[in-house]
Amino acid sequence: MTCDDVRTRLLDYQHGRLPLPAQAEVRTHLDACADCARAEAVEQELTSVLEHRLPQYPASLALKRRLAARMVRGGVERSWWGRWRPALVPALAVMSVVLCRTPRGTTSVQLPSRERAGQPGGRTVNDHLRVLSSQHPLGHRERRLPPW
């Protein structure tokens, strides 16, 4: 297990929300890695500060009733995307593969040739690229925006 894996799982590890094999892997890594052990100590201290030193306010009776009603109903109602995602994501993936694989007509993109570079469109593109590559694309002094 890498340091990044351990650090993303530290909070779940501290609250006991990891499966037992993952907890053992995290503990083994924390015993061997001083940086991750220090990160765990910082995370524990932050948790302690947040739990004990911040003011705690009791939930209102209306909030408790709403939460109890949702728990009885079986949880929060899912959004449109949450209900249709399991069916739409594979369908969109298949559609994108089909669109990429199907042959299209003989459409081609014409890139500007060297002869056309002297025309106004070519000069505009060249000027635009020159402005983007300069160190001060908006001029040497700052411009103030109008107050409106």
N, CA, C and O atoms as a GROMACS GRO file, in nm:
protein
  592
    1MET      N    1   0.086  -0.117   0.000
    1MET     CA    2   0.000   0.000   0.000
    1MET      C    3   0.090   0.123   0.000
    1MET      O    4   0.186   0.130   0.076
    2THR      N    5   0.058   0.218  -0.085
    2THR     CA    6   0.140   0.339  -0.097
    2THR      C    7   0.097   0.445   0.004
    2THR      O    8  -0.007   0.433   0.068
    3CYS      N    9   0.180   0.546   0.016
    3CYS     CA   10   0.149   0.655   0.110
    3CYS      C   11   0.020   0.727   0.070
    3CYS      O   12  -0.059   0.763   0.156
    4ASP      N   13  -0.001   0.748  -0.060
    4ASP     CA   14  -0.123   0.815  -0.105
    4ASP      C   15  -0.246   0.733  -0.068
    4ASP      O   16  -0.347   0.789  -0.025
    5ASP      N   17  -0.239   0.601  -0.084
    5ASP     CA   18  -0.352   0.516  -0.048
    5ASP      C   19  -0.384   0.526   0.101
    5ASP      O   20  -0.500   0.535   0.141
    6VAL      N   21  -0.279   0.523   0.181
    6VAL     CA   22  -0.298   0.529   0.327
    6VAL      C   23  -0.357   0.663   0.368
    6VAL      O   24  -0.448   0.669   0.450
    7ARG      N   25  -0.305   0.772   0.311
    7ARG     CA   26  -0.352   0.904   0.352
    7ARG      C   27  -0.496   0.931   0.310
    7ARG      O   28  -0.567   1.005   0.378
    8THR      N   29  -0.540   0.872   0.200
    8THR     CA   30  -0.680   0.890   0.162
    8THR      C   31  -0.772   0.806   0.250
    8THR      O   32  -0.892   0.835   0.259
    9ARG      N   33  -0.719   0.704   0.315
    9ARG     CA   34  -0.802   0.616   0.399
    9ARG      C   35  -0.785   0.642   0.548
    9ARG      O   36  -0.844   0.569   0.629
   10LEU      N   37  -0.708   0.742   0.586
   10LEU     CA   38  -0.680   0.764   0.729
   10LEU      C   39  -0.806   0.788   0.811
   10LEU      O   40  -0.821   0.731   0.919
   11LEU      N   41  -0.895   0.872   0.762
   11LEU     CA   42  -1.015   0.904   0.839
   11LEU      C   43  -1.103   0.780   0.856
   11LEU      O   44  -1.154   0.755   0.965
   12ASP      N   45  -1.120   0.703   0.749
   12ASP     CA   46  -1.197   0.579   0.760
   12ASP      C   47  -1.129   0.480   0.854
   12ASP      O   48  -1.196   0.408   0.928
   13TYR      N   49  -0.997   0.477   0.851
   13TYR     CA   50  -0.922   0.389   0.940
   13TYR      C   51  -0.944   0.429   1.086
   13TYR      O   52  -0.964   0.343   1.172
   14GLN      N   53  -0.939   0.558   1.114
   14GLN     CA   54  -0.955   0.604   1.252
   14GLN      C   55  -1.096   0.579   1.305
   14GLN      O   56  -1.114   0.554   1.424
   15HIS      N   57  -1.195   0.585   1.218
   15HIS     CA   58  -1.333   0.563   1.261
   15HIS      C   59  -1.374   0.417   1.252
   15HIS      O   60  -1.488   0.383   1.284
   16GLY      N   61  -1.284   0.329   1.209
   16GLY     CA   62  -1.313   0.186   1.203
   16GLY      C   63  -1.407   0.148   1.089
   16GLY      O   64  -1.481   0.050   1.101
   17ARG      N   65  -1.405   0.223   0.980
   17ARG     CA   66  -1.495   0.195   0.869
   17ARG      C   67  -1.430   0.113   0.758
   17ARG      O   68  -1.493   0.087   0.656
   18LEU      N   69  -1.306   0.073   0.776
   18LEU     CA   70  -1.238  -0.008   0.676
   18LEU      C   71  -1.258  -0.156   0.706
   18LEU      O   72  -1.271  -0.194   0.823
   19PRO      N   73  -1.260  -0.241   0.604
   19PRO     CA   74  -1.263  -0.385   0.629
   19PRO      C   75  -1.135  -0.428   0.701
   19PRO      O   76  -1.033  -0.359   0.695
   20LEU      N   77  -1.140  -0.540   0.768
   20LEU     CA   78  -1.027  -0.585   0.849
   20LEU      C   79  -0.897  -0.601   0.770
   20LEU      O   80  -0.792  -0.560   0.819
   21PRO      N   81  -0.900  -0.660   0.650
   21PRO     CA   82  -0.772  -0.670   0.576
   21PRO      C   83  -0.713  -0.532   0.542
   21PRO      O   84  -0.592  -0.514   0.549
   22ALA      N   85  -0.797  -0.437   0.507
   22ALA     CA   86  -0.748  -0.302   0.475
   22ALA      C   87  -0.696  -0.234   0.600
   22ALA      O   88  -0.597  -0.160   0.593
   23GLN      N   89  -0.761  -0.256   0.715
   23GLN     CA   90  -0.712  -0.199   0.840
   23GLN      C   91  -0.573  -0.252   0.873
   23GLN      O   92  -0.486  -0.178   0.918
   24ALA      N   93  -0.553  -0.381   0.850
   24ALA     CA   94  -0.422  -0.441   0.878
   24ALA      C   95  -0.316  -0.383   0.786
   24ALA      O   96  -0.204  -0.357   0.830
   25GLU      N   97  -0.349  -0.363   0.658
   25GLU     CA   98  -0.253  -0.305   0.564
   25GLU      C   99  -0.217  -0.163   0.604
   25GLU      O  100  -0.100  -0.124   0.598
   26VAL      N  101  -0.317  -0.084   0.644
   26VAL     CA  102  -0.292   0.054   0.685
   26VAL      C  103  -0.205   0.055   0.810
   26VAL      O  104  -0.110   0.133   0.818
   27ARG      N  105  -0.236  -0.030   0.907
   27ARG     CA  106  -0.158  -0.035   1.031
   27ARG      C  107  -0.013  -0.074   1.003
   27ARG      O  108   0.079  -0.016   1.060
   28THR      N  109   0.007  -0.172   0.914
   28THR     CA  110   0.142  -0.214   0.879
   28THR      C  111   0.219  -0.099   0.814
   28THR      O  112   0.336  -0.076   0.846
   29HIS      N  113   0.154  -0.027   0.725
   29HIS     CA  114   0.219   0.087   0.659
   29HIS      C  115   0.250   0.198   0.759
   29HIS      O  116   0.357   0.258   0.754
   30LEU      N  117   0.157   0.224   0.850
   30LEU     CA  118   0.180   0.330   0.949
   30LEU      C  119   0.296   0.295   1.042
   30LEU      O  120   0.370   0.384   1.084
   31ASP      N  121   0.312   0.168   1.073
   31ASP     CA  122   0.424   0.126   1.158
   31ASP      C  123   0.558   0.144   1.086
   31ASP      O  124   0.660   0.168   1.150
   32ALA      N  125   0.557   0.132   0.954
   32ALA     CA  126   0.682   0.138   0.878
   32ALA      C  127   0.714   0.278   0.826
   32ALA      O  128   0.831   0.307   0.800
   33CYS      N  129   0.615   0.364   0.809
   33CYS     CA  130   0.636   0.495   0.744
   33CYS      C  131   0.617   0.607   0.847
   33CYS      O  132   0.507   0.626   0.899
   34ALA      N  133   0.723   0.680   0.874
   34ALA     CA  134   0.717   0.788   0.973
   34ALA      C  135   0.632   0.905   0.924
   34ALA      O  136   0.561   0.968   1.004
   35ASP      N  137   0.637   0.936   0.794
   35ASP     CA  138   0.558   1.048   0.741
   35ASP      C  139   0.409   1.021   0.754
   35ASP      O  140   0.332   1.109   0.793
   36CYS      N  141   0.368   0.900   0.722
   36CYS     CA  142   0.225   0.866   0.731
   36CYS      C  143   0.181   0.858   0.877
   36CYS      O  144   0.068   0.893   0.910
   37ALA      N  145   0.269   0.812   0.965
   37ALA     CA  146   0.237   0.808   1.108
   37ALA      C  147   0.217   0.950   1.160
   37ALA      O  148   0.129   0.974   1.243
   38ARG      N  149   0.300   1.044   1.112
   38ARG     CA  150   0.285   1.183   1.152
   38ARG      C  151   0.152   1.239   1.098
   38ARG      O  152   0.084   1.314   1.167
   39ALA      N  153   0.118   1.203   0.975
   39ALA     CA  154  -0.009   1.248   0.916
   39ALA      C  155  -0.127   1.192   0.995
   39ALA      O  156  -0.228   1.260   1.012
   40GLU      N  157  -0.114   1.068   1.043
   40GLU     CA  158  -0.221   1.010   1.125
   40GLU      C  159  -0.235   1.085   1.257
   40GLU      O  160  -0.347   1.109   1.303
   41ALA      N  161  -0.124   1.122   1.318
   41ALA     CA  162  -0.129   1.197   1.444
   41ALA      C  163  -0.194   1.333   1.423
   41ALA      O  164  -0.272   1.378   1.507
   42VAL      N  165  -0.162   1.398   1.312
   42VAL     CA  166  -0.224   1.528   1.282
   42VAL      C  167  -0.373   1.510   1.261
   42VAL      O  168  -0.452   1.591   1.309
   43GLU      N  169  -0.412   1.406   1.190
   43GLU     CA  170  -0.554   1.380   1.165
   43GLU      C  171  -0.629   1.350   1.295
   43GLU      O  172  -0.743   1.395   1.312
   44GLN      N  173  -0.567   1.277   1.386
   44GLN     CA  174  -0.629   1.248   1.516
   44GLN      C  175  -0.646   1.376   1.598
   44GLN      O  176  -0.749   1.396   1.661
   45GLU      N  177  -0.545   1.461   1.595
   45GLU     CA  178  -0.554   1.587   1.669
   45GLU      C  179  -0.662   1.677   1.612
   45GLU      O  180  -0.737   1.740   1.687
   46LEU      N  181  -0.672   1.683   1.480
   46LEU     CA  182  -0.776   1.762   1.417
   46LEU      C  183  -0.914   1.709   1.453
   46LEU      O  184  -1.005   1.787   1.483
   47THR      N  185  -0.931   1.579   1.451
   47THR     CA  186  -1.058   1.519   1.489
   47THR      C  187  -1.092   1.553   1.634
   47THR      O  188  -1.206   1.586   1.666
   48SER      N  189  -0.993   1.545   1.720
   48SER     CA  190  -1.015   1.578   1.861
   48SER      C  191  -1.056   1.723   1.879
   48SER      O  192  -1.148   1.753   1.955
   49VAL      N  193  -0.989   1.813   1.808
   49VAL     CA  194  -1.023   1.956   1.818
   49VAL      C  195  -1.164   1.980   1.768
   49VAL      O  196  -1.241   2.052   1.831
   50LEU      N  197  -1.198   1.919   1.656
   50LEU     CA  198  -1.330   1.941   1.599
   50LEU      C  199  -1.441   1.884   1.688
   50LEU      O  200  -1.549   1.941   1.696
   51GLU      N  201  -1.414   1.773   1.752
   51GLU     CA  202  -1.518   1.709   1.835
   51GLU      C  203  -1.533   1.774   1.972
   51GLU      O  204  -1.644   1.781   2.024
   52HIS      N  205  -1.424   1.821   2.031
   52HIS     CA  206  -1.430   1.864   2.170
   52HIS      C  207  -1.425   2.014   2.191
   52HIS      O  208  -1.476   2.063   2.292
   53ARG      N  209  -1.368   2.088   2.100
   53ARG     CA  210  -1.350   2.230   2.126
   53ARG      C  211  -1.449   2.319   2.052
   53ARG      O  212  -1.465   2.435   2.089
   54LEU      N  213  -1.513   2.268   1.950
   54LEU     CA  214  -1.611   2.349   1.879
   54LEU      C  215  -1.745   2.342   1.951
   54LEU      O  216  -1.777   2.239   2.011
   55PRO      N  217  -1.824   2.448   1.946
   55PRO     CA  218  -1.955   2.443   2.012
   55PRO      C  219  -2.046   2.343   1.943
   55PRO      O  220  -2.045   2.329   1.820
   56GLN      N  221  -2.124   2.275   2.022
   56GLN     CA  222  -2.217   2.176   1.968
   56GLN      C  223  -2.359   2.227   1.992
   56GLN      O  224  -2.393   2.270   2.102
   57TYR      N  225  -2.439   2.221   1.888
   57TYR     CA  226  -2.576   2.268   1.897
   57TYR      C  227  -2.669   2.151   1.878
   57TYR      O  228  -2.648   2.068   1.789
   58PRO      N  229  -2.772   2.142   1.960
   58PRO     CA  230  -2.866   2.032   1.944
   58PRO      C  231  -2.951   2.053   1.819
   58PRO      O  232  -2.980   2.166   1.780
   59ALA      N  233  -2.989   1.943   1.757
   59ALA     CA  234  -3.074   1.951   1.638
   59ALA      C  235  -3.216   1.991   1.681
   59ALA      O  236  -3.263   1.953   1.789
   60SER      N  237  -3.282   2.067   1.595
   60SER     CA  238  -3.417   2.109   1.627
   60SER      C  239  -3.513   1.990   1.615
   60SER      O  240  -3.482   1.890   1.549
   61LEU      N  241  -3.627   2.001   1.677
   61LEU     CA  242  -3.726   1.894   1.673
   61LEU      C  243  -3.775   1.871   1.530
   61LEU      O  244  -3.800   1.757   1.491
   62ALA      N  245  -3.790   1.978   1.452
   62ALA     CA  246  -3.836   1.964   1.314
   62ALA      C  247  -3.735   1.886   1.231
   62ALA      O  248  -3.774   1.802   1.149
   63LEU      N  249  -3.606   1.912   1.250
   63LEU     CA  250  -3.504   1.839   1.177
   63LEU      C  251  -3.504   1.692   1.216
   63LEU      O  252  -3.493   1.604   1.130
   64LYS      N  253  -3.517   1.665   1.345
   64LYS     CA  254  -3.521   1.526   1.390
   64LYS      C  255  -3.638   1.452   1.328
   64LYS      O  256  -3.625   1.336   1.288
   65ARG      N  257  -3.754   1.518   1.320
   65ARG     CA  258  -3.873   1.454   1.260
   65ARG      C  259  -3.852   1.428   1.111
   65ARG      O  260  -3.890   1.322   1.061
   66ARG      N  261  -3.793   1.524   1.040
   66ARG     CA  262  -3.769   1.504   0.897
   66ARG      C  263  -3.672   1.389   0.873
   66ARG      O  264  -3.693   1.308   0.783
   67LEU      N  265  -3.567   1.381   0.953
   67LEU     CA  266  -3.471   1.272   0.938
   67LEU      C  267  -3.535   1.138   0.970
   67LEU      O  268  -3.511   1.039   0.900
   68ALA      N  269  -3.617   1.134   1.074
   68ALA     CA  270  -3.685   1.009   1.110
   68ALA      C  271  -3.781   0.967   0.999
   68ALA      O  272  -3.791   0.848   0.968
   69ALA      N  273  -3.851   1.063   0.939
   69ALA     CA  274  -3.943   1.029   0.830
   69ALA      C  275  -3.867   0.976   0.709
   69ALA      O  276  -3.915   0.883   0.644
   70ARG      N  277  -3.753   1.031   0.678
   70ARG     CA  278  -3.673   0.981   0.565
   70ARG      C  279  -3.619   0.842   0.593
   70ARG      O  280  -3.613   0.759   0.502
   71MET      N  281  -3.581   0.816   0.717
   71MET     CA  282  -3.528   0.683   0.749
   71MET      C  283  -3.638   0.578   0.738
   71MET      O  284  -3.611   0.465   0.696
   72VAL      N  285  -3.759   0.613   0.774
   72VAL     CA  286  -3.870   0.519   0.764
   72VAL      C  287  -3.902   0.490   0.618
   72VAL      O  288  -3.932   0.376   0.582
   73ARG      N  289  -3.895   0.595   0.532
   73ARG     CA  290  -3.925   0.578   0.390
   73ARG      C  291  -3.817   0.499   0.318
   73ARG      O  292  -3.842   0.450   0.208
   74GLY      N  293  -3.701   0.485   0.375
   74GLY     CA  294  -3.596   0.409   0.310
   74GLY      C  295  -3.486   0.496   0.252
   74GLY      O  296  -3.420   0.455   0.156
   75GLY      N  297  -3.466   0.610   0.304
   75GLY     CA  298  -3.357   0.694   0.259
   75GLY      C  299  -3.403   0.812   0.177
   75GLY      O  300  -3.523   0.837   0.162
   76VAL      N  301  -3.307   0.883   0.126
   76VAL     CA  302  -3.333   1.002   0.048
   76VAL      C  303  -3.372   0.961  -0.094
   76VAL      O  304  -3.316   0.867  -0.151
   77GLU      N  305  -3.469   1.031  -0.149
   77GLU     CA  306  -3.511   1.002  -0.286
   77GLU      C  307  -3.399   1.041  -0.381
   77GLU      O  308  -3.341   1.149  -0.371
   78ARG      N  309  -3.372   0.951  -0.474
   78ARG     CA  310  -3.262   0.976  -0.568
   78ARG      C  311  -3.306   1.073  -0.676
   78ARG      O  312  -3.424   1.082  -0.710
   79SER      N  313  -3.210   1.147  -0.729
   79SER     CA  314  -3.238   1.243  -0.835
   79SER      C  315  -3.262   1.170  -0.967
   79SER      O  316  -3.249   1.047  -0.975
   80TRP      N  317  -3.297   1.247  -1.068
   80TRP     CA  318  -3.319   1.189  -1.201
   80TRP      C  319  -3.195   1.117  -1.249
   80TRP      O  320  -3.203   1.004  -1.298
   81TRP      N  321  -3.078   1.182  -1.234
   81TRP     CA  322  -2.954   1.121  -1.279
   81TRP      C  323  -2.922   0.996  -1.197
   81TRP      O  324  -2.873   0.898  -1.252
   82GLY      N  325  -2.948   0.999  -1.070
   82GLY     CA  326  -2.920   0.884  -0.985
   82GLY      C  327  -3.004   0.762  -1.022
   82GLY      O  328  -2.958   0.649  -1.012
   83ARG      N  329  -3.129   0.786  -1.066
   83ARG     CA  330  -3.215   0.674  -1.106
   83ARG      C  331  -3.178   0.618  -1.242
   83ARG      O  332  -3.185   0.497  -1.263
   84TRP      N  333  -3.139   0.704  -1.336
   84TRP     CA  334  -3.114   0.661  -1.474
   84TRP      C  335  -2.968   0.633  -1.504
   84TRP      O  336  -2.939   0.576  -1.609
   85ARG      N  337  -2.876   0.670  -1.416
   85ARG     CA  338  -2.734   0.651  -1.442
   85ARG      C  339  -2.695   0.507  -1.471
   85ARG      O  340  -2.618   0.484  -1.564
   86PRO      N  341  -2.744   0.408  -1.396
   86PRO     CA  342  -2.703   0.271  -1.426
   86PRO      C  343  -2.737   0.226  -1.568
   86PRO      O  344  -2.668   0.141  -1.624
   87ALA      N  345  -2.842   0.282  -1.626
   87ALA     CA  346  -2.879   0.243  -1.763
   87ALA      C  347  -2.816   0.336  -1.866
   87ALA      O  348  -2.781   0.291  -1.975
   88LEU      N  349  -2.802   0.465  -1.834
   88LEU     CA  350  -2.755   0.560  -1.933
   88LEU      C  351  -2.605   0.556  -1.957
   88LEU      O  352  -2.561   0.574  -2.070
   89VAL      N  353  -2.527   0.532  -1.855
   89VAL     CA  354  -2.382   0.535  -1.871
   89VAL      C  355  -2.336   0.427  -1.970
   89VAL      O  356  -2.259   0.459  -2.061
   90PRO      N  357  -2.378   0.301  -1.956
   90PRO     CA  358  -2.336   0.203  -2.057
   90PRO      C  359  -2.390   0.236  -2.197
   90PRO      O  360  -2.321   0.215  -2.297
   91ALA      N  361  -2.513   0.286  -2.204
   91ALA     CA  362  -2.570   0.320  -2.334
   91ALA      C  363  -2.491   0.432  -2.400
   91ALA      O  364  -2.464   0.426  -2.520
   92LEU      N  365  -2.452   0.534  -2.324
   92LEU     CA  366  -2.372   0.642  -2.380
   92LEU      C  367  -2.233   0.594  -2.421
   92LEU      O  368  -2.178   0.642  -2.520
   93ALA      N  369  -2.177   0.502  -2.346
   93ALA     CA  370  -2.046   0.447  -2.383
   93ALA      C  371  -2.054   0.370  -2.515
   93ALA      O  372  -1.968   0.386  -2.601
   94VAL      N  373  -2.157   0.287  -2.530
   94VAL     CA  374  -2.176   0.212  -2.653
   94VAL      C  375  -2.198   0.308  -2.770
   94VAL      O  376  -2.143   0.288  -2.878
   95MET      N  377  -2.279   0.411  -2.749
   95MET     CA  378  -2.308   0.506  -2.855
   95MET      C  379  -2.181   0.580  -2.898
   95MET      O  380  -2.161   0.602  -3.017
   96SER      N  381  -2.096   0.616  -2.803
   96SER     CA  382  -1.973   0.687  -2.840
   96SER      C  383  -1.879   0.596  -2.917
   96SER      O  384  -1.812   0.641  -3.010
   97VAL      N  385  -1.872   0.467  -2.881
   97VAL     CA  386  -1.788   0.373  -2.956
   97VAL      C  387  -1.843   0.355  -3.096
   97VAL      O  388  -1.766   0.352  -3.192
   98VAL      N  389  -1.974   0.343  -3.110
   98VAL     CA  390  -2.034   0.326  -3.242
   98VAL      C  391  -2.009   0.449  -3.328
   98VAL      O  392  -1.975   0.437  -3.446
   99LEU      N  393  -2.023   0.568  -3.270
   99LEU     CA  394  -2.000   0.690  -3.347
   99LEU      C  395  -1.854   0.703  -3.389
   99LEU      O  396  -1.825   0.754  -3.497
  100CYS      N  397  -1.764   0.659  -3.305
  100CYS     CA  398  -1.622   0.667  -3.340
  100CYS      C  399  -1.585   0.566  -3.448
  100CYS      O  400  -1.496   0.591  -3.529
  101ARG      N  401  -1.651   0.452  -3.449
  101ARG     CA  402  -1.617   0.345  -3.542
  101ARG      C  403  -1.686   0.358  -3.678
  101ARG      O  404  -1.636   0.304  -3.777
  102THR      N  405  -1.798   0.427  -3.686
  102THR     CA  406  -1.870   0.434  -3.813
  102THR      C  407  -1.798   0.524  -3.910
  102THR      O  408  -1.750   0.631  -3.872
  103PRO      N  409  -1.789   0.482  -4.036
  103PRO     CA  410  -1.724   0.567  -4.135
  103PRO      C  411  -1.814   0.685  -4.169
  103PRO      O  412  -1.935   0.672  -4.180
  104ARG      N  413  -1.752   0.798  -4.184
  104ARG     CA  414  -1.827   0.917  -4.218
  104ARG      C  415  -1.802   0.949  -4.364
  104ARG      O  416  -1.722   0.884  -4.431
  105GLY      N  417  -1.872   1.047  -4.412
  105GLY     CA  418  -1.855   1.090  -4.551
  105GLY      C  419  -1.714   1.142  -4.575
  105GLY      O  420  -1.629   1.134  -4.486
  106THR      N  421  -1.689   1.193  -4.690
  106THR     CA  422  -1.554   1.238  -4.725
  106THR      C  423  -1.533   1.382  -4.682
  106THR      O  424  -1.487   1.466  -4.760
  107THR      N  425  -1.565   1.410  -4.558
  107THR     CA  426  -1.539   1.545  -4.507
  107THR      C  427  -1.394   1.552  -4.464
  107THR      O  428  -1.342   1.460  -4.402
  108SER      N  429  -1.332   1.660  -4.496
  108SER     CA  430  -1.193   1.678  -4.455
  108SER      C  431  -1.176   1.821  -4.406
  108SER      O  432  -1.248   1.913  -4.445
  109VAL      N  433  -1.080   1.837  -4.322
  109VAL     CA  434  -1.050   1.968  -4.268
  109VAL      C  435  -0.937   2.026  -4.350
  109VAL      O  436  -0.833   1.962  -4.369
  110GLN      N  437  -0.956   2.147  -4.399
  110GLN     CA  438  -0.852   2.212  -4.476
  110GLN      C  439  -0.771   2.302  -4.384
  110GLN      O  440  -0.823   2.396  -4.324
  111LEU      N  441  -0.644   2.272  -4.374
  111LEU     CA  442  -0.556   2.356  -4.296
  111LEU      C  443  -0.507   2.470  -4.383
  111LEU      O  444  -0.491   2.451  -4.504
  112PRO      N  445  -0.482   2.585  -4.327
  112PRO     CA  446  -0.436   2.697  -4.409
  112PRO      C  447  -0.300   2.666  -4.470
  112PRO      O  448  -0.209   2.620  -4.401
  113SER      N  449  -0.288   2.692  -4.598
  113SER     CA  450  -0.161   2.667  -4.666
  113SER      C  451  -0.069   2.787  -4.647
  113SER      O  452  -0.111   2.891  -4.596
  114ARG      N  453   0.055   2.770  -4.687
  114ARG     CA  454   0.152   2.877  -4.669
  114ARG      C  455   0.118   2.997  -4.758
  114ARG      O  456   0.148   3.111  -4.723
  115GLU      N  457   0.054   2.972  -4.872
  115GLU     CA  458   0.019   3.083  -4.960
  115GLU      C  459  -0.088   3.170  -4.897
  115GLU      O  460  -0.090   3.291  -4.916
  116ARG      N  461  -0.179   3.108  -4.821
  116ARG     CA  462  -0.289   3.182  -4.762
  116ARG      C  463  -0.249   3.253  -4.633
  116ARG      O  464  -0.327   3.330  -4.578
  117ALA      N  465  -0.127   3.227  -4.584
  117ALA     CA  466  -0.085   3.288  -4.458
  117ALA      C  467  -0.076   3.440  -4.469
  117ALA      O  468  -0.088   3.510  -4.368
  118GLY      N  469  -0.055   3.492  -4.591
  118GLY     CA  470  -0.045   3.635  -4.608
  118GLY      C  471  -0.180   3.704  -4.613
  118GLY      O  472  -0.186   3.827  -4.610
  119GLN      N  473  -0.289   3.629  -4.620
  119GLN     CA  474  -0.423   3.688  -4.625
  119GLN      C  475  -0.463   3.737  -4.486
  119GLN      O  476  -0.400   3.699  -4.388
  120PRO      N  477  -0.567   3.821  -4.478
  120PRO     CA  478  -0.605   3.879  -4.348
  120PRO      C  479  -0.633   3.773  -4.241
  120PRO      O  480  -0.598   3.794  -4.125
  121GLY      N  481  -0.694   3.662  -4.276
  121GLY     CA  482  -0.722   3.560  -4.176
  121GLY      C  483  -0.595   3.502  -4.119
  121GLY      O  484  -0.586   3.478  -3.999
  122GLY      N  485  -0.496   3.480  -4.205
  122GLY     CA  486  -0.367   3.427  -4.159
  122GLY      C  487  -0.295   3.524  -4.069
  122GLY      O  488  -0.234   3.485  -3.969
  123ARG      N  489  -0.302   3.654  -4.104
  123ARG     CA  490  -0.240   3.754  -4.019
  123ARG      C  491  -0.307   3.762  -3.883
  123ARG      O  492  -0.241   3.782  -3.781
  124THR      N  493  -0.438   3.747  -3.882
  124THR     CA  494  -0.512   3.753  -3.755
  124THR      C  495  -0.469   3.639  -3.664
  124THR      O  496  -0.446   3.659  -3.545
  125VAL      N  497  -0.459   3.520  -3.720
  125VAL     CA  498  -0.416   3.405  -3.640
  125VAL      C  499  -0.273   3.426  -3.590
  125VAL      O  500  -0.244   3.399  -3.474
  126ASN      N  501  -0.185   3.474  -3.677
  126ASN     CA  502  -0.047   3.500  -3.635
  126ASN      C  503  -0.040   3.603  -3.525
  126ASN      O  504   0.036   3.586  -3.429
  127ASP      N  505  -0.118   3.710  -3.536
  127ASP     CA  506  -0.120   3.812  -3.431
  127ASP      C  507  -0.172   3.755  -3.301
  127ASP      O  508  -0.120   3.785  -3.193
  128HIS      N  509  -0.275   3.673  -3.310
  128HIS     CA  510  -0.332   3.612  -3.190
  128HIS      C  511  -0.228   3.523  -3.122
  128HIS      O  512  -0.213   3.529  -3.000
  129LEU      N  513  -0.157   3.442  -3.199
  129LEU     CA  514  -0.054   3.356  -3.141
  129LEU      C  515   0.060   3.438  -3.082
  129LEU      O  516   0.116   3.401  -2.978
  130ARG      N  517   0.094   3.547  -3.146
  130ARG     CA  518   0.200   3.633  -3.094
  130ARG      C  519   0.160   3.693  -2.960
  130ARG      O  520   0.243   3.702  -2.870
  131VAL      N  521   0.034   3.735  -2.946
  131VAL     CA  522  -0.014   3.792  -2.820
  131VAL      C  523  -0.015   3.686  -2.711
  131VAL      O  524   0.022   3.713  -2.597
  132LEU      N  525  -0.057   3.565  -2.745
  132LEU     CA  526  -0.062   3.460  -2.645
  132LEU      C  527   0.076   3.420  -2.596
  132LEU      O  528   0.093   3.385  -2.479
  133SER      N  529   0.176   3.425  -2.684
  133SER     CA  530   0.310   3.383  -2.644
  133SER      C  531   0.391   3.494  -2.579
  133SER      O  532   0.499   3.467  -2.526
  134SER      N  533   0.342   3.617  -2.580
  134SER     CA  534   0.418   3.726  -2.520
  134SER      C  535   0.408   3.720  -2.368
  134SER      O  536   0.318   3.657  -2.312
  135GLN      N  537   0.501   3.788  -2.303
  135GLN     CA  538   0.502   3.788  -2.157
  135GLN      C  539   0.394   3.879  -2.100
  135GLN      O  540   0.346   3.855  -1.989
  136HIS      N  541   0.355   3.981  -2.173
  136HIS     CA  542   0.252   4.075  -2.130
  136HIS      C  543   0.143   4.080  -2.236
  136HIS      O  544   0.141   4.171  -2.318
  137PRO      N  545   0.052   3.981  -2.235
  137PRO     CA  546  -0.046   3.976  -2.343
  137PRO      C  547  -0.141   4.094  -2.348
  137PRO      O  548  -0.200   4.120  -2.453
  138LEU      N  549  -0.159   4.167  -2.238
  138LEU     CA  550  -0.252   4.279  -2.239
  138LEU      C  551  -0.180   4.413  -2.239
  138LEU      O  552  -0.244   4.516  -2.214
  139GLY      N  553  -0.054   4.415  -2.265
  139GLY     CA  554   0.021   4.540  -2.264
  139GLY      C  555   0.116   4.545  -2.147
  139GLY      O  556   0.116   4.457  -2.062
  140HIS      N  557   0.199   4.649  -2.144
  140HIS     CA  558   0.302   4.659  -2.040
  140HIS      C  559   0.249   4.714  -1.910
  140HIS      O  560   0.310   4.693  -1.805
  141ARG      N  561   0.138   4.783  -1.913
  141ARG     CA  562   0.083   4.837  -1.789
  141ARG      C  563  -0.054   4.775  -1.767
  141ARG      O  564  -0.121   4.733  -1.862
  142GLU      N  565  -0.094   4.771  -1.643
  142GLU     CA  566  -0.224   4.713  -1.611
  142GLU      C  567  -0.335   4.807  -1.655
  142GLU      O  568  -0.325   4.929  -1.642
  143ARG      N  569  -0.436   4.748  -1.707
  143ARG     CA  570  -0.552   4.828  -1.746
  143ARG      C  571  -0.659   4.815  -1.639
  143ARG      O  572  -0.682   4.707  -1.584
  144ARG      N  573  -0.722   4.925  -1.611
  144ARG     CA  574  -0.828   4.921  -1.511
  144ARG      C  575  -0.959   4.893  -1.580
  144ARG      O  576  -0.988   4.944  -1.688
  145LEU      N  577  -1.037   4.810  -1.515
  145LEU     CA  578  -1.169   4.779  -1.569
  145LEU      C  579  -1.267   4.889  -1.534
  145LEU      O  580  -1.255   4.952  -1.429
  146PRO      N  581  -1.365   4.915  -1.619
  146PRO     CA  582  -1.464   5.015  -1.586
  146PRO      C  583  -1.542   4.973  -1.460
  146PRO      O  584  -1.554   4.853  -1.433
  147PRO      N  585  -1.594   5.067  -1.385
  147PRO     CA  586  -1.660   5.033  -1.257
  147PRO      C  587  -1.793   4.964  -1.275
  147PRO      O  588  -1.847   4.913  -1.176
  148TRP      N  589  -1.849   4.959  -1.392
  148TRP     CA  590  -1.980   4.896  -1.405
  148TRP      C  591  -1.963   4.754  -1.423
  148TRP      O  592  -2.061   4.681  -1.436
   0.00000   0.00000   0.00000
